[in-house]
Every structure is written in C-alpha cells, then in structure tokens.
Amino acid sequence: MGRTKSAGAQGGAGVATSRRVVVVGLLVGLGGCGEAAFAPDLTAEMPTRYAASDGRAVVELGSDWVKGFGSRELAELVALGDADNLDIEAATQRIAQAEAELAASQASLAPSLDGTTSASRTITPGTRSSFSPPFKTSVVDSYSLGVSGSWTIDLNGRLRALAAAAGAAAEAARIERDAVRLTTATAIADAWLRVGAAREQIRIARESVATAERTLTVYRRRLEVGTATALDLAQQESLVASQRASVPALEITARQTRNALVVLTGRVPEAFDPKIARVSGVRVPSVAAGLPSRLLTRRPDVAVAEANLAAQAANVEAARAAFLPEITLTGSTGLASAFLKNLLRPDAVASQAAAGLTAPIFDAGARSAALDQARARHAELVATYRSATHQALADVENALVAVDQYGRQERLQRAVVTAARKAQRLTEERLTEGTIDVTTVLEAERTLFSAEQTLVTVRLARARAVVSLIGALGGGWSKPAPTALAEGAAR
C-alpha cells in the first residue's frame, strides 16, 4: 500500500508538473506575440471645468429633461417617437442580431453532440467477384444508430476571446440604440420648436399685413381729399405686397418641418397634426453642464466607441492566441448491424474516441498578418474613442456659448421690439392727424416687422441651443452595468 500511495503521489506530481509546463509554454508563446491591447484611460485628458461654464453648477441632467419645456404636447410627441420611431426599431433589431452572434460565440466553448442514423443497401454484381458464370449477385445491408460529439478545449483562450469580442459588440449595439433614442428625442424637440417659430412668424407677418392695410386705407382717403400723392399710395401698396409675399415661404417651412416631425414619431405625415405652441410661449429650461469627466459615462456615442474598442481588444487577444496549439476531442458511440433485427442488441454497440493537437508550423505569415491587422484596427479605434471624447467636449462648449449668447441677444432684441412698437404706434397717431410723411410711416412698419421676426428667430435659436446642450450632455443617459450575456462572455 505504501508503494502504491507513493506511486500515486508521484503520478499526481507529474500531472501537476505537466500542467505547469503547458501553462508556462502558453504564456511564453503569447509573450512572443506582443503585449495585449487595452483601452486607454481618458480621464487624465478631461478638463476640470468647461471654459464656457461658470463652474458652479454641477447638477447632472436627468432623463426627464423634456418636462423642463413645460409642454405636455412635446412630452407626448417624444414618448410617441420613443415607442414607434423606425430608426429605434431598426437599432433594436441590430441588438437581436448582436446577441444571437454572442450566443453562437459562447456555444463554441461547449461540446457539440449530433445524433446519427443511417440505413443502406449495397448490391454488388457477381461479375465483379467471378470470372465466368454462373454469376451470383451479393446484397449487403447496413444499419446504424448513434451519437457523435466533439469539443475544442479552449486551452489557448482564443474562443473565449472571440466570445468576449461578441459580448462587447452586443453591448455596443445596446448603447447604440440608446444613442438613437436620444437623437430621436432631441430631433423631435428641435422640429417642434422650429414649427412653433415658423407658425409664430406667419402670425406676425399676417398682423403686419393687417397693419399695413390699415395704413393703406388712410392714404387712399387722404388721396381723395388731396392730402396725399399717388406716390405715397404706391409706396404703401408695395409694402403691403412685400409683407404678403413673405407668408408663403414661412408656410413652406412650417409644413415641411411638421411633416418631418410626424415622421420622427413613426407615422406618415398625413397621420395627424400635432399641437404646437408658439416659441415665445415655451418655457426654456436652465441646464447645468456638470463635470466634463462625466461625459465618459453619460454620452452614448462615447460609450459606443469604448465598447467597440473593447471588442477589438478581444479580437487582438484571439489573434495572439491563434499562434498557440489547439486540442480537439472527438468521439462517437452507437449501434451498428448488418441486420435490422440485431440493431438493438448489446453486441451491436460500437464506439470511437480520438484526441488531436493542432499546432501552427508554417502559414507564410498569415497569422502574423492577421495579428498586425487586428492591432492596427485597435489603434484606429483608440483614435476614434479619443476623437469622440474631444468632440463631446466641443459639443458641450459650443452649446454653452450658444445658450449664453442667444440669451443675451434675446434680451437685447426684446428692447428693440419694444422701441419699434412705440415708434410704429406714434406714426399711426400722427398719420391720422396728417402730420407725418409716408417715408417715416413705411420705415416704422418695416422696422417693427423685422424686429418681431428677428425676436422669434433669436428665441428659437436659444431654445434650440438648449436642446443641443441636452444632447451634448447625453440627455440624462448613464452607462449601464454589463449584462449577464456580456459577463458570461468575458469569463
């Protein structure tokens, strides 16, 4: 017994030593393929504050940002788009494709089993076994029923790396759908604001036409009594015509933008006419920029770039592992007989097992080229990831500047409109009294019309800048935790 125990201990030590030799050999082999690829840490590149921000407000944007506009109609349109937008539906189906690819990659780590059954009859003519007659034809039947299986032992980690790449790709697809949802929501808000502005400008144009027509009526009366000239009348008629001519272009903008808005909700333009408030009546929310470093986890497009980079890092690992040996186990068992009645007898059992080791010797540089390509692709995606973060910072900075400056311009333009209205009212009073010339009247009406239209344009620009800032900050999105599928692929 003592000798047996000693022999067993020696055998166990030998197995352990063999395993250590294999592991060391694999590590040495991987070391010869260069270092593994990793995603860079970009937190050091992120500034501590935005240049266009006062640096005091650090409250993060919430996912319910649409409520800040104080419009139930806008909130309903965004909800419709989130539920029915066809771009979002397409992105959802891309997730299903990516998850199916992940499941297939994970399945390659497990053994595969196939059931087999066959029945055959071979008829051999006697002329093949006899030189002269009589020839006797032989008939041979064969029946089999069994199971065959194979398993590639992922000793080098190549299959696990491919599964990890598929898991990261699936994660990128899920985040990409969130990016499409954010883009759709901000596009709906932007289109809603533009339609409201166009309709308000149409209202202003029609009111200006009515004002100019009142003035035209006064000049016609004055012409009848000889206190105005035909030139005065013609000039006022020209103003009325030009203001009328401004309406069709505004109608085109309003209707075409409305059609685009309805399409964003996943419906045809004829489906419905959404209720849209005038842009001057919309409450523009105040949005805090927060900390720049948070963009790494709050911007879907940045997270997609990071997930794509992680997938490619796994592909690099798979390309490195391709230089190492691969072990495959195969086996089959079943029943075989030349007579169907004997197929289910214990004596009919047949089995086979085999193990194979495949190691690369010479491939004319194919594996090295594949590894170089994977590394170059990884380097490209590193640059893409960094570019996405830099662009995210620029988007926020640009939006902050626009919000601040358009807010300032709106305050100044309101003063312009107030002064223009006062001037136009005074000219109407003096026109009735007959103490003012037509040039002053025309100039006052033109100035008021232009000032009011400009105010609507500036208000729209400010509101759109806020929507752009919301999109630039990620719309309240936050990077989700890895899913169970992705975690399983990484192990």
SULKAVEN-V440153 format. One record per residue. N is the residue number from 1. RES is the residue in three letters. SS is DSSP state (a for helix, b for strand, c for the rest). PSI is psi in radians with two decimals (NA if undefined). Layout:
N | RES | SS | PSI
N | RES | SS | PSI
//
This chain:
1 | MET | c | -0.69
2 | GLY | a | -0.73
3 | ARG | a | -0.69
4 | THR | a | -0.76
5 | LYS | a | -0.70
6 | SER | a | -0.70
7 | ALA | a | -0.70
8 | GLY | a | -0.72
9 | ALA | a | -0.72
10 | GLN | a | -0.67
11 | GLY | a | -0.74
12 | GLY | a | -0.70
13 | ALA | a | -0.64
14 | GLY | a | -0.73
15 | VAL | a | -0.80
16 | ALA | a | -0.72
17 | THR | a | -0.71
18 | SER | a | -0.73
19 | ARG | a | -0.75
20 | ARG | a | -0.69
21 | VAL | a | -0.74
22 | VAL | a | -0.81
23 | VAL | a | -0.80
24 | VAL | a | -0.71
25 | GLY | a | -0.72
26 | LEU | a | -0.76
27 | LEU | a | -0.71
28 | VAL | a | -0.73
29 | GLY | a | -0.75
30 | LEU | a | -0.65
31 | GLY | a | -0.57
32 | GLY | c | -0.23
33 | CYS | c | 0.16
34 | GLY | c | 3.03
35 | GLU | c | 2.74
36 | ALA | c | 2.73
37 | ALA | c | 2.45
38 | PHE | c | 2.72
39 | ALA | c | 2.42
40 | PRO | c | 2.65
41 | ASP | c | 1.93
42 | LEU | c | 0.06
43 | THR | a | -0.54
44 | ALA | a | -0.39
45 | GLU | a | -0.22
46 | MET | c | 2.34
47 | PRO | c | 2.87
48 | THR | c | -0.38
49 | ARG | c | 2.83
50 | TYR | c | 2.46
51 | ALA | c | -0.58
52 | ALA | c | 0.09
53 | SER | c | 2.69
54 | ASP | c | -0.16
55 | GLY | c | 0.05
56 | ARG | c | -0.71
57 | ALA | c | 2.04
58 | VAL | c | 0.19
59 | VAL | c | 2.27
60 | GLU | c | 2.60
61 | LEU | c | 2.41
62 | GLY | c | 2.81
63 | SER | c | -0.21
64 | ASP | c | 0.54
65 | TRP | a | -0.48
66 | VAL | a | -0.46
67 | LYS | a | -0.38
68 | GLY | a | -0.34
69 | PHE | a | -0.11
70 | GLY | c | 0.51
71 | SER | c | 2.05
72 | ARG | a | -0.63
73 | GLU | a | -0.75
74 | LEU | a | -0.74
75 | ALA | a | -0.69
76 | GLU | a | -0.68
77 | LEU | a | -0.73
78 | VAL | a | -0.70
79 | ALA | a | -0.70
80 | LEU | a | -0.78
81 | GLY | a | -0.70
82 | ASP | a | -0.56
83 | ALA | a | -0.59
84 | ASP | a | -0.08
85 | ASN | c | 2.34
86 | LEU | a | -0.48
87 | ASP | a | -0.66
88 | ILE | a | -0.69
89 | GLU | a | -0.72
90 | ALA | a | -0.71
91 | ALA | a | -0.62
92 | THR | a | -0.70
93 | GLN | a | -0.50
94 | ARG | a | -0.54
95 | ILE | a | -0.77
96 | ALA | a | -0.70
97 | GLN | a | -0.80
98 | ALA | a | -0.67
99 | GLU | a | -0.59
100 | ALA | a | -0.69
101 | GLU | a | -0.66
102 | LEU | a | -0.78
103 | ALA | a | -0.67
104 | ALA | a | -0.67
105 | SER | a | -0.71
106 | GLN | a | -0.57
107 | ALA | a | -0.47
108 | SER | c | -0.28
109 | LEU | c | -0.31
110 | ALA | c | 2.78
111 | PRO | c | 2.72
112 | SER | b | 2.45
113 | LEU | b | 2.44
114 | ASP | b | 2.36
115 | GLY | b | 2.43
116 | THR | b | 2.51
117 | THR | b | 2.51
118 | SER | b | 2.69
119 | ALA | b | 2.27
120 | SER | b | 2.73
121 | ARG | b | 2.25
122 | THR | b | 2.16
123 | ILE | b | 2.05
124 | THR | b | 2.13
125 | PRO | c | 2.63
126 | GLY | a | -0.39
127 | THR | a | -0.24
128 | ARG | a | -0.33
129 | SER | c | -0.12
130 | SER | c | 2.45
131 | PHE | c | -0.53
132 | SER | c | 2.78
133 | PRO | c | 2.82
134 | PRO | c | 2.45
135 | PHE | c | 2.35
136 | LYS | c | 2.06
137 | THR | c | 2.35
138 | SER | b | 2.48
139 | VAL | b | 2.20
140 | VAL | b | 2.15
141 | ASP | b | 2.66
142 | SER | b | 2.33
143 | TYR | b | 2.46
144 | SER | b | 2.63
145 | LEU | b | 2.12
146 | GLY | b | -3.02
147 | VAL | b | 2.36
148 | SER | b | 2.61
149 | GLY | b | 2.80
150 | SER | b | 2.71
151 | TRP | b | 2.13
152 | THR | b | 1.96
153 | ILE | b | 2.08
154 | ASP | c | 1.08
155 | LEU | c | -0.60
156 | ASN | c | -0.10
157 | GLY | c | 0.15
158 | ARG | a | -0.77
159 | LEU | a | -0.65
160 | ARG | a | -0.65
161 | ALA | a | -0.71
162 | LEU | a | -0.66
163 | ALA | a | -0.67
164 | ALA | a | -0.66
165 | ALA | a | -0.74
166 | ALA | a | -0.65
167 | GLY | a | -0.74
168 | ALA | a | -0.64
169 | ALA | a | -0.68
170 | ALA | a | -0.68
171 | GLU | a | -0.69
172 | ALA | a | -0.67
173 | ALA | a | -0.68
174 | ARG | a | -0.73
175 | ILE | a | -0.62
176 | GLU | a | -0.65
177 | ARG | a | -0.70
178 | ASP | a | -0.65
179 | ALA | a | -0.71
180 | VAL | a | -0.68
181 | ARG | a | -0.74
182 | LEU | a | -0.78
183 | THR | a | -0.71
184 | THR | a | -0.78
185 | ALA | a | -0.80
186 | THR | a | -0.58
187 | ALA | a | -0.67
188 | ILE | a | -0.80
189 | ALA | a | -0.74
190 | ASP | a | -0.80
191 | ALA | a | -0.68
192 | TRP | a | -0.74
193 | LEU | a | -0.71
194 | ARG | a | -0.66
195 | VAL | a | -0.77
196 | GLY | a | -0.70
197 | ALA | a | -0.75
198 | ALA | a | -0.72
199 | ARG | a | -0.60
200 | GLU | a | -0.65
201 | GLN | a | -0.57
202 | ILE | a | -0.76
203 | ARG | a | -0.76
204 | ILE | a | -0.73
205 | ALA | a | -0.72
206 | ARG | a | -0.66
207 | GLU | a | -0.65
208 | SER | a | -0.64
209 | VAL | a | -0.76
210 | ALA | a | -0.72
211 | THR | a | -0.78
212 | ALA | a | -0.61
213 | GLU | a | -0.63
214 | ARG | a | -0.75
215 | THR | a | -0.67
216 | LEU | a | -0.68
217 | THR | a | -0.70
218 | VAL | a | -0.75
219 | TYR | a | -0.59
220 | ARG | a | -0.71
221 | ARG | a | -0.71
222 | ARG | a | -0.57
223 | LEU | a | -0.63
224 | GLU | a | -0.58
225 | VAL | a | 0.01
226 | GLY | c | 0.21
227 | THR | c | 0.07
228 | ALA | c | 2.76
229 | THR | c | 2.90
230 | ALA | a | -0.54
231 | LEU | a | -0.72
232 | ASP | a | -0.76
233 | LEU | a | -0.75
234 | ALA | a | -0.68
235 | GLN | a | -0.71
236 | GLN | a | -0.64
237 | GLU | a | -0.65
238 | SER | a | -0.71
239 | LEU | a | -0.76
240 | VAL | a | -0.76
241 | ALA | a | -0.74
242 | SER | a | -0.66
243 | GLN | a | -0.61
244 | ARG | a | -0.67
245 | ALA | a | -0.33
246 | SER | a | -0.30
247 | VAL | a | -0.81
248 | PRO | a | -0.72
249 | ALA | a | -0.67
250 | LEU | a | -0.64
251 | GLU | a | -0.70
252 | ILE | a | -0.84
253 | THR | a | -0.81
254 | ALA | a | -0.81
255 | ARG | a | -0.72
256 | GLN | a | -0.68
257 | THR | a | -0.63
258 | ARG | a | -0.73
259 | ASN | a | -0.76
260 | ALA | a | -0.65
261 | LEU | a | -0.79
262 | VAL | a | -0.68
263 | VAL | a | -0.62
264 | LEU | a | -0.42
265 | THR | c | 0.05
266 | GLY | c | 0.36
267 | ARG | c | 2.85
268 | VAL | c | 2.69
269 | PRO | c | -0.49
270 | GLU | c | -0.03
271 | ALA | c | -0.86
272 | PHE | c | 2.86
273 | ASP | c | 1.79
274 | PRO | c | 2.61
275 | LYS | c | 2.26
276 | ILE | c | 2.20
277 | ALA | c | 2.75
278 | ARG | c | 2.51
279 | VAL | a | -0.47
280 | SER | a | -0.33
281 | GLY | a | 0.03
282 | VAL | c | 2.37
283 | ARG | c | 2.04
284 | VAL | c | 2.05
285 | PRO | c | 2.73
286 | SER | c | 2.15
287 | VAL | c | 2.20
288 | ALA | c | 2.42
289 | ALA | c | -0.52
290 | GLY | c | -2.79
291 | LEU | c | 2.38
292 | PRO | a | -0.64
293 | SER | a | -0.41
294 | ARG | a | -0.26
295 | LEU | a | -0.44
296 | LEU | a | -0.46
297 | THR | a | 0.00
298 | ARG | a | -0.12
299 | ARG | c | 2.07
300 | PRO | a | -0.69
301 | ASP | a | -0.61
302 | VAL | a | -0.72
303 | ALA | a | -0.62
304 | VAL | a | -0.76
305 | ALA | a | -0.67
306 | GLU | a | -0.72
307 | ALA | a | -0.70
308 | ASN | a | -0.65
309 | LEU | a | -0.71
310 | ALA | a | -0.67
311 | ALA | a | -0.72
312 | GLN | a | -0.57
313 | ALA | a | -0.69
314 | ALA | a | -0.62
315 | ASN | a | -0.63
316 | VAL | a | -0.74
317 | GLU | a | -0.68
318 | ALA | a | -0.67
319 | ALA | a | -0.61
320 | ARG | a | -0.71
321 | ALA | a | -0.35
322 | ALA | c | -0.27
323 | PHE | c | -0.21
324 | LEU | c | 2.79
325 | PRO | c | 2.79
326 | GLU | b | 2.33
327 | ILE | b | 2.31
328 | THR | b | 2.27
329 | LEU | b | 2.33
330 | THR | b | 2.65
331 | GLY | b | 2.76
332 | SER | b | 2.64
333 | THR | b | 2.65
334 | GLY | b | -2.82
335 | LEU | b | 2.42
336 | ALA | b | 2.46
337 | SER | b | 2.65
338 | ALA | c | -0.21
339 | PHE | c | 2.31
340 | LEU | a | -0.60
341 | LYS | a | -0.35
342 | ASN | a | 0.05
343 | LEU | c | -0.59
344 | LEU | c | 0.20
345 | ARG | c | 2.60
346 | PRO | a | -0.49
347 | ASP | a | -0.24
348 | ALA | a | 0.05
349 | VAL | b | 2.28
350 | ALA | b | 2.52
351 | SER | b | 2.78
352 | GLN | b | 2.47
353 | ALA | b | 2.54
354 | ALA | b | 2.65
355 | ALA | b | 2.39
356 | GLY | b | 2.48
357 | LEU | b | 2.14
358 | THR | b | 2.15
359 | ALA | c | 2.35
360 | PRO | c | 2.38
361 | ILE | c | -0.94
362 | PHE | c | 2.22
363 | ASP | c | 0.32
364 | ALA | c | 0.49
365 | GLY | c | 0.20
366 | ALA | a | -0.78
367 | ARG | a | -0.69
368 | SER | a | -0.69
369 | ALA | a | -0.70
370 | ALA | a | -0.68
371 | LEU | a | -0.74
372 | ASP | a | -0.71
373 | GLN | a | -0.72
374 | ALA | a | -0.70
375 | ARG | a | -0.71
376 | ALA | a | -0.70
377 | ARG | a | -0.68
378 | HIS | a | -0.74
379 | ALA | a | -0.66
380 | GLU | a | -0.77
381 | LEU | a | -0.46
382 | VAL | a | -0.80
383 | ALA | a | -0.66
384 | THR | a | -0.73
385 | TYR | a | -0.81
386 | ARG | a | -0.70
387 | SER | a | -0.69
388 | ALA | a | -0.70
389 | THR | a | -0.71
390 | HIS | a | -0.72
391 | GLN | a | -0.62
392 | ALA | a | -0.77
393 | LEU | a | -0.76
394 | ALA | a | -0.68
395 | ASP | a | -0.77
396 | VAL | a | -0.78
397 | GLU | a | -0.80
398 | ASN | a | -0.74
399 | ALA | a | -0.69
400 | LEU | a | -0.76
401 | VAL | a | -0.78
402 | ALA | a | -0.77
403 | VAL | a | -0.79
404 | ASP | a | -0.84
405 | GLN | a | -0.66
406 | TYR | a | -0.57
407 | GLY | a | -0.74
408 | ARG | a | -0.74
409 | GLN | a | -0.62
410 | GLU | a | -0.73
411 | ARG | a | -0.73
412 | LEU | a | -0.67
413 | GLN | a | -0.54
414 | ARG | a | -0.66
415 | ALA | a | -0.64
416 | VAL | a | -0.76
417 | VAL | a | -0.75
418 | THR | a | -0.80
419 | ALA | a | -0.68
420 | ALA | a | -0.68
421 | ARG | a | -0.70
422 | LYS | a | -0.76
423 | ALA | a | -0.72
424 | GLN | a | -0.67
425 | ARG | a | -0.72
426 | LEU | a | -0.66
427 | THR | a | -0.61
428 | GLU | a | -0.72
429 | GLU | a | -0.78
430 | ARG | a | -0.51
431 | LEU | a | -0.72
432 | THR | a | -0.63
433 | GLU | a | -0.26
434 | GLY | c | 0.45
435 | THR | c | 0.40
436 | ILE | c | 2.61
437 | ASP | c | 2.84
438 | VAL | a | -0.56
439 | THR | a | -0.75
440 | THR | a | -0.69
441 | VAL | a | -0.81
442 | LEU | a | -0.76
443 | GLU | a | -0.69
444 | ALA | a | -0.72
445 | GLU | a | -0.74
446 | ARG | a | -0.74
447 | THR | a | -0.75
448 | LEU | a | -0.78
449 | PHE | a | -0.82
450 | SER | a | -0.72
451 | ALA | a | -0.74
452 | GLU | a | -0.70
453 | GLN | a | -0.69
454 | THR | a | -0.67
455 | LEU | a | -0.74
456 | VAL | a | -0.73
457 | THR | a | -0.73
458 | VAL | a | -0.72
459 | ARG | a | -0.74
460 | LEU | a | -0.78
461 | ALA | a | -0.70
462 | ARG | a | -0.78
463 | ALA | a | -0.70
464 | ARG | a | -0.61
465 | ALA | a | -0.64
466 | VAL | a | -0.73
467 | VAL | a | -0.71
468 | SER | a | -0.69
469 | LEU | a | -0.71
470 | ILE | a | -0.79
471 | GLY | a | -0.69
472 | ALA | a | -0.53
473 | LEU | c | -0.05
474 | GLY | c | 0.03
475 | GLY | c | 0.50
476 | GLY | c | 0.12
477 | TRP | c | 2.60
478 | SER | c | 2.57
479 | LYS | c | 2.17
480 | PRO | c | 2.80
481 | ALA | c | 2.64
482 | PRO | c | 2.46
483 | THR | c | 2.94
484 | ALA | a | -0.67
485 | LEU | a | -0.79
486 | ALA | a | -0.68
487 | GLU | a | -0.70
488 | GLY | a | -0.62
489 | ALA | a | -0.57
490 | ALA | a | -0.44
491 | ARG | c | NA
//
